[in-house]
Amino acid sequence: MLEKTDSQIISQRDIVFQYVQQNPTQNSGLNSYFVEVRYAKDGKLTNISRTPSYPVLEGNVVSMPQLPSNAQITADMLGKPFTTSAKVVSLQTMSSNSSGTVPGTGTPDASGGAADGSGSTGSDGSSDQSANGADPGQSQQSSPDGQSSDASGSSQASGTPVTSSRKTLQAASAPWRVGVFQWEDKETGAYRGVVFIGLSLADQIDTINTLTRYCITVGIAIVLLGGSLSALIIQRTLDPLKRIEKTAAKIAAGDLSQRVPYAPENTEVGSLSASLNMMLTRIEQSFHEQEQTTAKMKRFVSDASHELRTPLAAIHGYAELYTMQRGMPGALERADESIAHIERSSQRMTVLVEDLLSLARLDEGRGIDMTQTVSLTTLVTDAVDDLHALDPQREVTRGTVAFEPSSDMTHPSTLGIEGDSMASITITGDASRLRQVVTNIVGNIHRYTPDDSPARVGLGVVAASITPEQLSRMPSNDESLRRFLEAAEVGHTMHTGTNYAVLRFEDHGPGVPAESRAQIFERFYTADPSRAREKGGTGLGLAIAQSVVKAHRGLICATETSGGGLTFTIMLPLGPVDANASSEVGAAAATGKNGGAAGSAKQARQTKRGKDGKGGKDGGKRGSWFSRSR
């Protein structure tokens, strides 16, 4: 804005020179420019000056700039506008100062001075120093940029008091922008003096003040509006966090089923909600597993205490009986009977303690050697021979486990036993522990099924698209076997995944109810506690079998046999599927079948026996299936 004002002052220089040349005698008051002429004589400034133009404001108020004295004017100031303060006088004072006449002709001569060489004087008898705008009673000083202002800082001249509106006085007190120009005669080029041309900065200051007020008002409005919008946005953004806080409070109160409300996962809150829900799901699952483990441990301790107390009570009772009857006639026979009971009770307690020790070692990952090479075919053959020796009347057959893919939605994939011989399979593991697993299952068939009910044992290799780690973490139930069969169908089609040695033990005894099959692997679980001890088991056999199979990264589960009875299926990992060896595995399976006709005939005979009731319906001779075995 100052540059624009300076341009206006410089552009009006020639017009002002022409205006001064005409030597007007009276100010019109309609001009916004201030013009003062200081005449020179013999190349030097004199005390003669004239103010041909000055603005008159409302209420006859005149604003004039504080101008430097002749001695303060330097060559550097010429043509360069500067800012100076203002002094306010009344129009009456200006008229009285300019009413005096110059002696002589009253007009300046060609040299720029008066005809008689005297200067103009004011009506109050003051010198020309006061008429040219410089106050004799005030010292003048120059600003760093060549600007001049009075030392006292007063903006109102002494003399007649000025009375007007406050707005007019503020405009009159505004600083001035003044330019000093050297005045020369156009014809002769003679130095005639200097001309001060000034413009008041009142309009610029008023514009700046208006813009400042506008900017402050708009800025405050923007700040208030921005603050309100920010508070609203922050509140809306923090609403999900508040819901998370409420959910966390409910969870802290004990309700682990609570979940954080859903939010888009492409936002930070949504990603946090998804992570928290996943964490809460795992925490809830772990908490329920801990509760189940605690309940099982309590039940285990209670059952173990009960099982250990029974033989201890028998030993204590027969010992007291022997002490009481040793002096009576026939004491020797009664002593032998008491000692025999004590021996049986101690043997039962010894077996129970050994089984508990085995389970404890398996839980800790000890007591098992996974570096041995084990022939599963030999283990199963020995177990079948043992079952033949225990039950000569039982028909026990063997074959190869084969995977049968699903044909449609109503006929899902299954595992079957085909042929009359088993494939030769070797696995790396603990031979004694795996033999214990097979022995426990065969012993249960001997104890809990009729002597003349048939049994069938199979061994084969099945490829499944499931890792051993995933398989070993699955529970021992029907759903886990179904998932394994689904993975086997993928492995059978794509020839990828892991090869598993599959052992199946099928019997046609009374079986186990569906709601109890998943619990028979629990420790000391009894489906019929009143008759469990008659079979001589400890109730830990299947629990030990499950621990051993899981230690080999496998899975054991119990399902219902087609036609009635119970089937145990054991899956043990062998290694990754070799596409080149798939044909060899198929050939081995075909060899194990010994012709499809023979296997089909054998299956037909087995099914017929099941329908005739020879196996499953003749459960009166043996007790129902129990998991309390060893």
Backbone hydrogen bonds, N-H to C=O, Kabsch-Sander energy under -0.5 kcal/mol:
donor,donor_aa,acceptor,acceptor_aa,energy
5,T,1,M,-2.2
6,D,2,L,-2.9
7,S,3,E,-2.3
8,Q,4,K,-2.0
9,I,5,T,-2.4
10,I,6,D,-2.6
11,S,7,S,-2.5
12,Q,8,Q,-1.4
13,R,10,I,-1.3
16,V,12,Q,-2.4
17,F,13,R,-2.5
18,Q,14,D,-2.2
19,Y,15,I,-2.4
20,V,16,V,-3.1
21,Q,17,F,-2.0
22,Q,18,Q,-1.3
23,N,20,V,-1.2
34,F,198,G,-2.4
35,V,33,Y,-0.5
35,V,53,S,-3.0
36,E,196,F,-1.9
37,V,50,R,-3.4
38,R,194,V,-2.9
39,Y,37,V,-0.5
39,Y,48,I,-2.2
40,A,192,R,-1.9
41,K,44,K,-3.4
44,K,41,K,-1.4
46,T,39,Y,-2.8
50,R,37,V,-2.4
53,S,35,V,-1.3
56,V,29,G,-0.9
57,L,55,P,-0.5
57,L,61,V,-3.8
60,N,57,L,-1.1
61,V,57,L,-0.8
62,V,89,V,-3.2
63,S,55,P,-0.7
64,M,87,K,-2.8
66,Q,85,S,-2.8
67,L,65,P,-0.7
72,Q,69,S,-0.7
73,I,69,S,-0.7
73,I,70,N,-0.8
74,T,72,Q,-0.5
77,M,74,T,-0.8
78,L,74,T,-0.6
78,L,75,A,-0.7
79,G,180,V,-3.7
80,K,77,M,-1.6
82,F,178,V,-3.0
84,T,176,W,-2.5
85,S,148,S,-0.6
87,K,64,M,-3.3
88,V,155,S,-1.3
89,V,62,V,-2.8
89,V,87,K,-0.5
91,L,60,N,-2.3
94,M,90,S,-1.7
95,S,91,L,-2.3
96,S,92,Q,-2.2
97,N,93,T,-2.1
98,S,94,M,-1.7
99,S,95,S,-0.6
99,S,96,S,-0.5
106,G,103,P,-0.5
109,D,113,G,-3.9
112,G,109,D,-1.6
116,D,103,P,-0.9
122,G,126,S,-1.0
123,S,96,S,-1.1
125,G,122,G,-1.3
130,S,127,S,-1.1
131,A,127,S,-0.9
132,N,128,D,-1.9
133,G,130,S,-0.9
134,A,129,Q,-1.2
135,D,133,G,-0.5
138,Q,135,D,-1.8
141,Q,149,S,-1.7
143,S,147,Q,-9.4
146,G,143,S,-2.0
149,S,141,Q,-2.4
151,A,139,S,-1.8
153,G,150,D,-0.7
157,A,88,V,-1.2
163,T,161,P,-0.5
164,S,162,V,-0.5
169,L,165,S,-2.3
170,Q,166,R,-2.4
171,A,167,K,-2.1
172,A,168,T,-2.5
173,S,169,L,-1.8
174,A,171,A,-0.9
176,W,84,T,-3.3
177,R,199,L,-2.7
178,V,82,F,-3.2
178,V,176,W,-0.6
179,G,197,I,-2.9
180,V,77,M,-0.7
181,F,195,V,-2.2
183,W,193,G,-3.5
184,E,182,Q,-0.6
185,D,190,A,-2.6
189,G,185,D,-2.0
192,R,183,W,-2.7
192,R,190,A,-0.6
193,G,183,W,-1.1
194,V,38,R,-2.2
195,V,181,F,-2.7
196,F,36,E,-3.3
197,I,179,G,-2.5
197,I,195,V,-0.6
198,G,34,F,-2.8
199,L,177,R,-2.4
200,S,32,S,-0.6
201,L,175,P,-2.7
205,I,201,L,-2.7
206,D,202,A,-2.7
207,T,203,D,-2.7
208,I,204,Q,-2.9
209,N,205,I,-2.9
210,T,206,D,-2.7
211,L,207,T,-3.1
212,T,208,I,-2.7
213,R,209,N,-2.9
214,Y,210,T,-2.8
215,C,211,L,-3.2
216,I,212,T,-2.8
217,T,213,R,-2.8
218,V,214,Y,-3.4
219,G,215,C,-3.2
220,I,216,I,-2.7
221,A,217,T,-2.5
222,I,218,V,-3.0
223,V,219,G,-2.8
224,L,220,I,-2.8
225,L,221,A,-3.1
226,G,222,I,-3.6
227,G,223,V,-2.9
228,S,224,L,-2.5
229,L,225,L,-2.9
230,S,226,G,-3.0
231,A,227,G,-2.7
232,L,228,S,-2.4
233,I,229,L,-3.1
234,I,230,S,-3.2
235,Q,231,A,-2.4
236,R,232,L,-2.6
237,T,233,I,-2.9
238,L,234,I,-2.5
239,D,235,Q,-0.7
242,K,238,L,-2.2
243,R,239,D,-2.3
244,I,240,P,-2.4
245,E,241,L,-2.4
246,K,242,K,-2.5
247,T,243,R,-2.6
248,A,244,I,-2.7
249,A,245,E,-2.1
250,K,246,K,-2.1
251,I,247,T,-2.5
252,A,248,A,-2.6
253,A,249,A,-1.4
254,G,251,I,-1.6
255,D,250,K,-2.0
256,L,254,G,-1.2
258,Q,255,D,-1.1
267,T,264,P,-1.5
271,S,267,T,-2.5
272,L,268,E,-2.4
273,S,269,V,-2.7
274,A,270,G,-2.5
275,S,271,S,-2.3
276,L,272,L,-2.7
277,N,273,S,-2.7
278,M,274,A,-2.2
279,M,275,S,-2.5
280,L,276,L,-3.1
281,T,277,N,-2.5
282,R,278,M,-2.1
283,I,279,M,-2.6
284,E,280,L,-3.0
285,Q,281,T,-2.6
286,S,282,R,-3.0
287,F,283,I,-2.8
288,H,284,E,-2.7
289,E,285,Q,-2.7
290,Q,286,S,-2.6
291,E,287,F,-2.5
292,Q,288,H,-2.9
293,T,289,E,-3.0
294,T,290,Q,-3.0
295,A,291,E,-2.8
296,K,292,Q,-2.9
297,M,293,T,-2.8
298,K,294,T,-2.7
299,R,295,A,-2.8
300,F,296,K,-3.2
301,V,297,M,-3.0
302,S,298,K,-2.6
303,D,299,R,-3.1
304,A,300,F,-3.2
305,S,301,V,-2.5
306,H,302,S,-2.3
307,E,303,D,-3.0
308,L,304,A,-2.6
309,R,305,S,-2.2
310,T,306,H,-1.7
312,L,308,L,-1.5
313,A,309,R,-2.9
314,A,310,T,-2.0
315,I,311,P,-2.8
316,H,312,L,-2.7
317,G,313,A,-2.8
318,Y,314,A,-2.6
319,A,315,I,-2.0
320,E,316,H,-2.1
321,L,317,G,-2.4
322,Y,318,Y,-2.4
323,T,319,A,-2.0
324,M,320,E,-2.4
325,Q,321,L,-2.0
326,R,322,Y,-1.0
328,M,325,Q,-1.2
331,A,328,M,-1.1
334,R,330,G,-1.6
335,A,331,A,-2.6
336,D,332,L,-2.4
337,E,333,E,-2.0
338,S,334,R,-2.3
339,I,335,A,-2.9
340,A,336,D,-2.2
341,H,337,E,-2.0
342,I,338,S,-2.7
343,E,339,I,-2.6
344,R,340,A,-2.2
345,S,341,H,-2.4
346,S,342,I,-2.5
347,Q,343,E,-2.3
348,R,344,R,-2.4
349,M,345,S,-2.4
350,T,346,S,-2.6
351,V,347,Q,-2.6
352,L,348,R,-2.3
353,V,349,M,-2.6
354,E,350,T,-2.4
355,D,351,V,-2.4
356,L,352,L,-2.4
357,L,353,V,-2.4
358,S,354,E,-2.4
359,L,355,D,-2.5
360,A,356,L,-2.3
361,R,357,L,-2.3
362,L,358,S,-2.5
363,D,359,L,-2.5
364,E,360,A,-1.5
365,G,362,L,-1.0
366,R,361,R,-3.2
370,M,368,I,-0.6
372,Q,369,D,-0.5
372,Q,429,G,-1.1
374,V,372,Q,-0.6
374,V,427,I,-3.7
376,L,374,V,-0.9
376,L,425,I,-1.5
377,T,425,I,-1.1
379,L,375,S,-1.8
380,V,376,L,-2.5
381,T,377,T,-2.3
382,D,378,T,-2.5
383,A,379,L,-2.1
384,V,380,V,-2.3
385,D,381,T,-2.2
386,D,382,D,-2.3
387,L,383,A,-2.2
388,H,384,V,-2.2
389,A,385,D,-2.1
390,L,386,D,-2.3
391,D,387,L,-2.6
394,R,391,D,-1.2
396,V,394,R,-0.7
397,T,395,E,-0.5
397,T,455,A,-2.1
399,G,457,V,-1.6
400,T,418,E,-3.3
402,A,416,G,-3.1
404,E,414,T,-2.9
407,S,411,H,-1.2
408,D,411,H,-0.9
411,H,408,D,-0.8
414,T,404,E,-2.2
416,G,402,A,-2.6
418,E,400,T,-2.7
418,E,416,G,-0.5
420,D,592,G,-0.7
421,S,592,G,-1.3
423,A,459,L,-1.0
425,I,423,A,-0.7
427,I,374,V,-3.1
429,G,372,Q,-3.0
429,G,427,I,-0.6
431,A,429,G,-0.7
434,L,430,D,-2.3
435,R,431,A,-2.3
436,Q,432,S,-1.8
437,V,433,R,-1.8
438,V,434,L,-2.1
439,T,435,R,-2.7
440,N,436,Q,-2.3
441,I,437,V,-1.9
442,V,438,V,-2.5
443,G,439,T,-2.6
444,N,440,N,-1.8
445,I,441,I,-1.8
446,H,442,V,-2.0
447,R,443,G,-2.3
448,Y,444,N,-2.8
449,T,445,I,-0.9
453,S,450,P,-1.2
455,A,395,E,-2.5
456,R,506,E,-2.5
457,V,397,T,-2.9
458,G,504,R,-2.5
459,L,399,G,-1.6
460,G,502,V,-1.9
462,V,500,Y,-2.6
464,A,498,T,-2.3
465,S,487,A,-1.9
466,I,464,A,-1.4
471,L,467,T,-2.3
472,S,468,P,-2.6
473,R,469,E,-1.0
474,M,471,L,-1.1
477,N,475,P,-1.6
481,L,477,N,-1.4
482,R,478,D,-2.1
483,R,479,E,-2.2
484,F,480,S,-2.0
485,L,481,L,-2.2
486,E,482,R,-2.0
487,A,483,R,-2.3
488,A,484,F,-2.4
489,E,485,L,-1.9
490,V,486,E,-1.6
491,G,487,A,-2.5
492,H,488,A,-2.6
493,T,489,E,-1.7
494,M,490,V,-3.0
495,H,491,G,-1.8
498,T,464,A,-2.7
499,N,575,G,-3.4
500,Y,462,V,-2.5
501,A,572,L,-3.4
502,V,460,G,-3.0
502,V,500,Y,-0.6
503,L,501,A,-0.5
503,L,570,I,-2.6
504,R,458,G,-2.2
505,F,568,F,-2.4
506,E,456,R,-3.1
506,E,504,R,-0.5
507,D,566,L,-1.7
508,H,454,P,-0.9
516,S,513,P,-1.4
517,R,513,P,-1.0
518,A,514,A,-0.5
519,Q,516,S,-1.1
520,I,516,S,-0.8
520,I,517,R,-0.6
522,E,519,Q,-1.9
524,F,539,G,-2.1
525,Y,522,E,-1.4
531,R,528,D,-1.5
532,A,528,D,-0.8
533,R,529,P,-0.6
535,K,531,R,-0.5
535,K,532,A,-1.3
536,G,533,R,-1.1
537,G,532,A,-0.7
540,L,629,S,-0.7
541,G,629,S,-4.0
542,L,627,S,-0.8
544,I,540,L,-2.4
545,A,541,G,-2.2
546,Q,542,L,-2.4
547,S,543,A,-2.1
548,V,544,I,-2.5
549,V,545,A,-2.3
550,K,546,Q,-2.5
551,A,547,S,-1.8
552,H,548,V,-1.2
553,R,550,K,-1.7
554,G,549,V,-2.2
555,L,571,M,-1.9
557,C,569,T,-1.9
559,T,567,T,-2.6
561,T,565,G,-1.3
564,G,561,T,-2.5
567,T,559,T,-3.1
568,F,505,F,-2.3
569,T,557,C,-2.4
570,I,503,L,-2.8
571,M,555,L,-2.8
572,L,501,A,-2.4
574,L,499,N,-3.3
575,G,499,N,-1.2
577,V,497,G,-2.1
579,A,577,V,-0.6
581,A,578,D,-0.7
582,S,578,D,-0.6
582,S,579,A,-0.7
585,V,581,A,-2.2
586,G,582,S,-2.1
587,A,583,S,-2.1
588,A,584,E,-2.3
589,A,585,V,-2.2
590,A,586,G,-2.2
591,T,587,A,-2.3
592,G,588,A,-2.0
593,K,589,A,-1.3
594,N,590,A,-1.1
595,G,590,A,-0.6
599,G,595,G,-1.4
600,S,596,G,-2.3
601,A,597,A,-2.3
602,K,598,A,-2.2
603,Q,599,G,-2.4
604,A,600,S,-2.2
605,R,601,A,-2.1
606,Q,602,K,-2.2
607,T,603,Q,-2.7
608,K,604,A,-2.2
609,R,605,R,-2.2
610,G,606,Q,-2.1
611,K,607,T,-2.1
612,D,608,K,-2.2
613,G,609,R,-0.7
613,G,610,G,-0.6
614,K,609,R,-1.6
615,G,609,R,-0.7
618,D,615,G,-0.6
619,G,617,K,-1.0
621,K,618,D,-0.6
625,W,511,G,-0.9
629,S,627,S,-2.1
